[in-house]
Amino acid sequence: MKNLLFILVIVAFSVVSCELERSNPLDPDNNSSIDVPTKISNVSITSSGSGSVTKWVKVEWQSTEDADAYMVYRALDYDGSYVSIVPQGIPNTSDTTCSYRDNDVYAGNYYWYRIAGRSEEGLIGPLSTPVGRGVE
């Protein structure tokens, strides 16, 4: 009997919560004053040359007004598991172009990067299209 009552409560809760209108899936309280940052575009990459002793990859992108900071993600495959490499985020500045120099790279590897804006409230926007670069 307890199991049946538990199941009925779960079903009722699910039905009620599914009927709530939410315009922003990242904001379950539907706070209209919080906006998710827009998708970052125009991401480009440069890397150290083949004769360089110190290896690096520099990622650049166009800043957006609705991002308080930017999250940088990296993977070894286009469809790989992207991991945040700057957990605290890169603060947005008044510059129109933002960048991050990744010094934790090794010759012979290919690296993929994605950027996402983060709002002041901590909501992370959609990831940019992956861009990749090999390190020589």
GIKAHU-V745022 format. One record per helix or strand. SS is the DSSP state (H for helix, E for strand). FROM is the first residue (numbers start at 1). LEN is the number of residues. If there is no record, write none. Layout:
BEGIN
[[SS,FROM,LEN] [SS,FROM,LEN]]
END
This chain:
BEGIN
[[H,2,17] [E,44,4] [E,57,6] [E,69,7] [E,83,2] [E,90,2] [E,97,6] [E,110,9] [E,124,1] [E,131,4]]
END
